[in-house]
Amino acid sequence: MSTMLAPILKDKPKRKIRLRHLPHTPDYIALLPPGRVLAEKMFEMGIDAAELAKRMKVSVKTVEQLVNVEIPLTPTLAAKIEKATMMYADHLLRLETRYREKLVYAMEHPEIPAYCGTEIVNQPKNRKGKSDVHNLNTSIKTKPKRKIRLRHLPHTPNYIALLPPGRVLAEKMFEMGIDATELAKRMKVSVKTVEQLVNVEIPLTPTLAAKIEKATMMYADHLMRLEKGYHEDLKYAMEHPEIPAYRGTEIVNQPKQKKNKRGETDNVDP
């Protein structure tokens, strides 16, 4: 039996490539607004718009507009969603920023269909209300004045959303139902190290990222990309203090304020 397998094994390539690292260029743009993620969370929690509006202390119309992507997500709304659903505000704001960036790119490249759910937002529609994906070049020439729904118009937020990998790790811990002690045991590190990672007090190193991957099945390369992007955004935020940079509900690049005896706010250097 071994003699029969020998020629087969020789023909096989020695190098093995993991499928998740193969290059792939999709022929479409997938848009994920935070309102869709909020709708999924509402479904998981078993609550409707009225219940969420009650917890957020906002109107039902505001919640419905968020879910239907009719209004942009602001840091104030993100903070209220965090208190009501335990979804991190910085993660939601990061989704909002990426959604708007992809939307601007999609509007500049109408030859690539951009999907928001099952709806194509950057292509003209025919009389039946469907997008002419099969004959895009002809549809653009015959319909130069295409109408775009207001809720899909590009919007540039006036803030910077910071997403450190420690916040993503905390969300993963919550999903797995483990605390810092259990994660430290699985990673074979101290509990203080895990707490400092979650609280963004120490940077993420490749060694720690590899241990997190073994303990939580989160890819180390993805965590390292988050770490690099976080520090790049943080550096930009410190160079531009006129643009508030949010890490959760905390503004990290502006002086803190405290109330004096008269109840007025005074600026305090961080």
Wavefront OBJ file of the C-alpha trace (Angstrom):
o trace
v 0.000 0.000 0.000
v 2.924 2.324 0.753
v 4.392 1.738 -2.726
v 1.122 2.872 -4.316
v 1.000 6.079 -2.287
v 4.606 7.046 -3.045
v 4.042 8.517 -6.561
v 0.926 10.325 -5.359
v 2.786 12.016 -2.519
v 5.590 13.105 -4.862
v 3.145 14.919 -7.141
v 1.705 17.001 -4.291
v 3.239 20.449 -3.680
v 5.241 20.808 -0.498
v 3.994 24.310 0.324
v 0.596 24.595 1.998
v -1.364 27.848 1.754
v -4.163 28.581 4.209
v -7.326 29.561 2.402
v -7.964 32.627 4.520
v -4.721 34.233 3.268
v -5.423 33.753 -0.461
v -5.857 37.091 -2.300
v -9.427 37.821 -3.404
v -10.748 40.906 -5.158
v -14.553 41.121 -4.959
v -16.477 42.705 -7.827
v -18.753 44.625 -5.470
v -18.616 46.898 -2.409
v -20.304 45.731 0.791
v -21.592 48.575 2.977
v -22.207 47.862 6.651
v -23.771 50.824 8.479
v -23.934 50.618 12.273
v -27.729 50.774 12.072
v -27.775 47.252 10.585
v -25.571 45.986 13.417
v -27.880 47.654 15.915
v -30.890 45.951 14.320
v -29.207 42.546 14.711
v -28.465 43.312 18.364
v -32.090 44.270 18.947
v -33.170 40.954 17.416
v -30.761 39.044 19.693
v -32.027 40.895 22.774
v -35.655 40.421 21.759
v -36.582 44.115 21.968
v -38.249 46.473 19.516
v -37.647 50.126 18.645
v -39.977 51.364 21.389
v -38.139 49.425 24.104
v -34.719 50.523 22.879
v -35.872 54.141 22.641
v -37.046 53.909 26.242
v -33.667 52.600 27.391
v -31.762 55.199 25.366
v -34.122 57.992 26.450
v -34.713 59.119 22.875
v -37.718 59.126 20.568
v -38.834 56.012 18.693
v -38.384 57.914 15.448
v -34.669 58.390 16.214
v -34.166 54.637 16.702
v -36.066 53.841 13.507
v -33.998 56.386 11.552
v -30.785 54.851 12.896
v -31.844 51.328 11.930
v -32.992 52.465 8.476
v -29.741 54.432 7.925
v -31.601 57.718 7.534
v -29.447 59.677 10.012
v -25.714 59.405 10.833
v -24.514 57.950 14.108
v -23.175 60.623 16.462
v -20.935 60.106 19.523
v -23.858 61.057 21.789
v -26.134 58.412 20.280
v -23.317 55.855 20.349
v -22.818 56.462 24.076
v -26.534 55.945 24.708
v -26.526 52.729 22.659
v -23.580 51.473 24.721
v -25.491 51.986 27.962
v -28.635 50.360 26.592
v -27.185 47.365 24.723
v -23.588 46.893 26.025
v -22.269 47.490 22.480
v -19.065 49.513 22.621
v -19.479 53.087 21.393
v -16.005 53.232 19.835
v -16.758 50.115 17.775
v -20.006 51.633 16.493
v -18.301 54.927 15.637
v -15.578 53.015 13.830
v -18.252 51.241 11.774
v -19.836 54.613 10.980
v -16.517 56.031 9.773
v -15.755 53.014 7.581
v -19.287 53.029 6.179
v -19.024 56.693 5.149
v -15.553 56.205 3.645
v -16.732 53.228 1.576
v -19.846 55.153 0.567
v -17.785 58.051 -0.775
v -15.629 55.601 -2.731
v -18.740 53.857 -4.080
v -20.231 57.122 -5.315
v -16.968 57.944 -7.089
v -16.891 54.499 -8.762
v -20.422 53.715 -10.008
v -19.022 50.936 -12.218
v -18.641 48.817 -9.041
v -22.042 48.001 -7.474
v -22.243 48.944 -3.789
v -24.651 46.878 -1.701
v -26.293 48.080 1.497
v -28.093 44.894 2.396
v -29.782 43.826 -0.850
v -30.052 47.376 -2.213
v -27.568 48.839 -4.691
v -27.018 52.474 -3.721
v -24.672 53.829 -6.412
v -26.376 52.758 -9.628
v -29.381 54.141 -11.540
v -32.684 52.293 -11.350
v -34.920 51.264 -14.232
v -38.679 51.718 -14.472
v -39.333 48.613 -12.396
v -37.226 50.005 -9.566
v -34.367 47.524 -10.089
v -30.747 48.403 -10.742
v -29.379 47.806 -14.236
v -26.403 45.721 -13.112
v -26.317 43.632 -16.294
v -25.909 46.688 -18.580
v -24.322 49.325 -16.410
v -22.464 51.291 -19.116
v -25.617 51.719 -21.221
v -27.736 52.688 -18.216
v -25.315 55.438 -17.201
v -25.318 56.934 -20.712
v -29.090 56.822 -21.108
v -29.762 58.112 -17.576
v -27.230 60.808 -16.741
v -29.483 62.338 -14.067
v -29.723 59.497 -11.599
v -31.458 60.048 -8.299
v -29.805 58.978 -5.063
v -31.810 58.555 -1.877
v -30.940 61.095 0.771
v -30.075 58.496 3.368
v -27.204 57.270 1.178
v -25.610 60.658 0.544
v -21.975 60.769 1.727
v -21.502 62.233 5.180
v -18.144 63.212 6.659
v -18.234 62.918 10.467
v -16.618 65.709 12.464
v -14.861 63.363 14.880
v -12.247 60.598 14.961
v -13.248 57.142 16.209
v -10.436 55.239 17.941
v -10.723 51.457 18.209
v -7.923 49.840 20.243
v -7.664 46.044 20.147
v -8.214 45.922 23.895
v -11.845 46.970 23.392
v -12.320 44.230 20.789
v -10.798 41.732 23.215
v -13.184 42.854 25.971
v -16.133 42.329 23.640
v -14.854 38.833 22.802
v -14.525 38.024 26.505
v -18.123 39.095 27.029
v -19.280 36.842 24.165
v -17.309 33.869 25.556
v -18.576 34.498 29.077
v -15.121 34.644 30.684
v -13.452 37.199 32.937
v -9.902 38.527 33.115
v -8.808 35.739 35.479
v -9.941 32.978 33.130
v -8.401 34.638 30.082
v -5.118 35.189 31.932
v -5.084 31.491 32.825
v -5.599 30.498 29.178
v -2.969 32.964 27.947
v -0.539 32.019 30.750
v -0.026 35.648 31.753
v -0.900 37.694 34.823
v -4.376 39.069 35.429
v -2.887 42.569 35.558
v -1.626 42.170 31.979
v -5.110 41.289 30.715
v -6.668 44.199 32.613
v -4.079 46.609 31.209
v -4.784 45.363 27.675
v -8.528 45.811 28.065
v -8.125 49.260 29.626
v -5.659 50.316 26.851
v -2.862 50.940 29.351
v -0.214 48.884 27.512
v 0.365 48.318 23.775
v -0.390 45.003 22.117
v 2.763 43.080 21.209
v 3.082 40.199 18.709
v 3.726 37.809 21.611
v 0.522 38.798 23.379
v -1.423 38.699 20.109
v -0.257 35.111 19.520
v -1.375 34.122 23.031
v -4.756 35.769 22.498
v -5.183 33.834 19.245
v -4.596 30.524 21.042
v -6.939 31.456 23.888
v -9.825 33.056 21.975
v -9.407 32.019 18.304
v -9.070 35.700 17.321
v -6.519 36.075 14.523
v -3.265 37.636 15.716
v -2.665 39.432 12.413
v -6.081 41.110 12.661
v -5.334 42.293 16.203
v -1.951 43.664 15.136
v -3.568 45.569 12.261
v -6.023 47.064 14.746
v -3.117 48.060 16.989
v -1.281 49.734 14.128
v -4.399 51.559 12.904
v -5.226 52.689 16.434
v -1.815 54.293 16.984
v -1.870 55.931 13.538
v -5.303 57.428 14.245
v -4.187 58.471 17.733
v -1.127 60.254 16.340
v -3.294 62.079 13.809
v -5.766 63.019 16.547
v -3.031 64.501 18.741
v -1.777 66.564 15.795
v -5.312 67.862 15.142
v -6.882 68.707 18.522
v -9.587 70.739 16.780
v -11.180 67.396 15.754
v -12.429 65.488 18.824
v -11.118 61.910 18.986
v -13.382 59.482 20.821
v -12.199 56.308 22.537
v -15.535 55.008 23.667
v -17.196 58.009 25.283
v -13.866 59.631 26.282
v -12.270 62.437 24.260
v -8.527 61.804 24.320
v -7.095 64.808 22.456
v -8.823 67.705 24.201
v -8.323 69.180 27.683
v -10.605 67.820 30.363
v -13.129 70.035 32.081
v -14.025 70.268 35.748
v -16.604 72.322 37.563
v -15.572 75.095 39.906
v -17.404 76.273 42.992
v -19.788 78.367 40.887
v -20.755 75.343 38.790
v -18.883 76.606 35.738
v -16.487 74.430 33.719
v -12.774 75.157 33.614
v -10.314 73.592 31.184
v -7.722 71.324 32.771
v -4.635 70.122 30.957
v -4.592 66.326 30.627
l 1 2 3 4 5 6 7 8 9 10 11 12 13 14 15 16 17 18 19 20 21 22 23 24 25 26 27 28 29 30 31 32 33 34 35 36 37 38 39 40 41 42 43 44 45 46 47 48 49 50 51 52 53 54 55 56 57 58 59 60 61 62 63 64 65 66 67 68 69 70 71 72 73 74 75 76 77 78 79 80 81 82 83 84 85 86 87 88 89 90 91 92 93 94 95 96 97 98 99 100 101 102 103 104 105 106 107 108 109 110 111 112 113 114 115 116 117 118 119 120 121 122 123 124 125 126 127 128 129 130 131 132 133 134 135 136 137 138 139 140 141 142 143 144 145 146 147 148 149 150 151 152 153 154 155 156 157 158 159 160 161 162 163 164 165 166 167 168 169 170 171 172 173 174 175 176 177 178 179 180 181 182 183 184 185 186 187 188 189 190 191 192 193 194 195 196 197 198 199 200 201 202 203 204 205 206 207 208 209 210 211 212 213 214 215 216 217 218 219 220 221 222 223 224 225 226 227 228 229 230 231 232 233 234 235 236 237 238 239 240 241 242 243 244 245 246 247 248 249 250 251 252 253 254 255 256 257 258 259 260 261 262 263 264 265 266 267 268 269 270
